[in-house]
């Protein structure tokens, strides 16, 4: 018998149906924030400017985070919405956004 965690893991590795766009969105949010930090030497753990401080790209990223969280109310297939919620919020926190900003 598969556990919810095993189903979630399987869905992230080999997504099907509605899992595909959700996995891509989560991967995008992670990769974009990471690459922004690499390109600009930024991040909450460094002295550089973090994505949340970027007046052009920051609001766009935040909007994507907020909308990705809202998509978790829809069909997720084998994905676990709680794990995805925590993961997306963690990316936003690393990018420098506050809980209040993330909640919208």
C-alpha positions as CSV (number, residue, x, y, z in Angstrom):
1,X,0.0,0.0,0.0
2,X,1.4,3.4,-1.0
3,X,1.5,6.2,1.5
4,X,0.5,9.8,0.7
5,X,4.1,10.8,0.8
6,X,5.1,8.1,-1.7
7,X,2.3,9.1,-4.0
8,X,3.4,12.7,-3.8
9,X,7.0,11.8,-4.5
10,X,6.0,9.6,-7.5
11,X,3.9,12.5,-8.8
12,X,6.8,15.0,-8.6
13,X,9.1,12.5,-10.4
14,X,6.7,11.4,-13.1
15,X,3.7,13.7,-13.1
16,X,0.5,13.0,-15.1
17,X,-2.6,15.0,-16.0
18,X,-3.1,18.0,-13.8
19,X,0.1,17.1,-11.8
20,X,2.2,18.3,-14.7
21,X,1.5,22.0,-14.6
22,X,1.5,22.1,-10.8
23,X,5.0,20.4,-10.7
24,X,6.2,22.9,-13.4
25,X,4.9,25.9,-11.5
26,X,6.6,24.8,-8.3
27,X,9.9,24.0,-10.2
28,X,9.7,27.4,-11.9
29,X,9.3,29.3,-8.6
30,X,12.3,27.4,-7.1
31,X,14.5,27.8,-10.1
32,X,13.6,31.5,-10.8
33,X,14.3,32.5,-7.2
34,X,17.6,30.5,-7.1
35,X,18.8,31.8,-10.4
36,X,17.9,35.4,-9.4
37,X,20.0,35.0,-6.3
38,X,22.9,33.5,-8.3
39,X,22.8,36.3,-11.0
40,X,22.6,39.2,-8.6
41,X,24.5,37.7,-5.6
42,X,21.3,38.2,-3.6
43,X,19.2,36.4,-1.1
44,X,18.2,36.8,2.5
45,X,21.4,35.1,3.6
46,X,23.7,37.5,1.8
47,X,24.3,41.2,1.7
48,X,22.9,41.6,-1.8
49,X,19.4,42.6,-2.8
50,X,16.8,39.9,-2.6
51,X,14.0,39.3,-5.1
52,X,11.5,40.8,-2.8
53,X,13.4,44.1,-3.0
54,X,13.3,44.2,-6.8
55,X,10.7,46.8,-7.7
56,X,10.1,45.3,-11.1
57,X,10.5,41.5,-10.8
58,X,9.6,41.2,-7.1
59,X,5.8,42.0,-7.5
60,X,5.6,39.6,-10.5
61,X,7.2,36.8,-8.6
62,X,5.0,37.4,-5.5
63,X,1.9,37.4,-7.7
64,X,3.0,34.0,-9.2
65,X,3.5,32.7,-5.6
66,X,0.0,33.9,-4.5
67,X,-1.6,32.4,-7.6
68,X,0.2,29.1,-7.3
69,X,-1.1,28.8,-3.8
70,X,-4.6,29.4,-5.0
71,X,-4.2,26.7,-7.6
72,X,-3.7,24.2,-4.7
73,X,-7.5,24.5,-4.1
74,X,-8.0,22.7,-7.4
75,X,-7.2,19.2,-8.7
76,X,-3.8,18.0,-7.6
77,X,-3.9,14.3,-8.5
78,X,-1.4,12.4,-6.3
79,X,0.3,15.6,-5.1
80,X,-0.1,16.6,-1.5
81,X,-1.4,20.2,-1.2
82,X,0.0,20.7,2.3
83,X,3.5,19.8,1.1
84,X,3.2,22.1,-1.9
85,X,1.9,24.9,0.2
86,X,4.8,24.7,2.6
87,X,7.3,24.4,-0.3
88,X,5.9,27.4,-2.2
89,X,5.8,29.6,0.9
90,X,9.4,28.6,1.7
91,X,10.6,29.7,-1.7
92,X,8.8,33.1,-1.2
93,X,10.4,33.5,2.2
94,X,13.8,32.7,0.8
95,X,13.1,35.4,-1.8
96,X,12.6,37.8,1.1
97,X,8.8,38.1,1.2
98,X,6.9,38.3,4.5
99,X,4.1,36.0,5.6
100,X,1.7,39.0,5.2
101,X,2.9,39.6,1.6
102,X,2.6,36.0,0.7
103,X,-1.0,35.8,2.1
104,X,-1.9,38.8,0.0
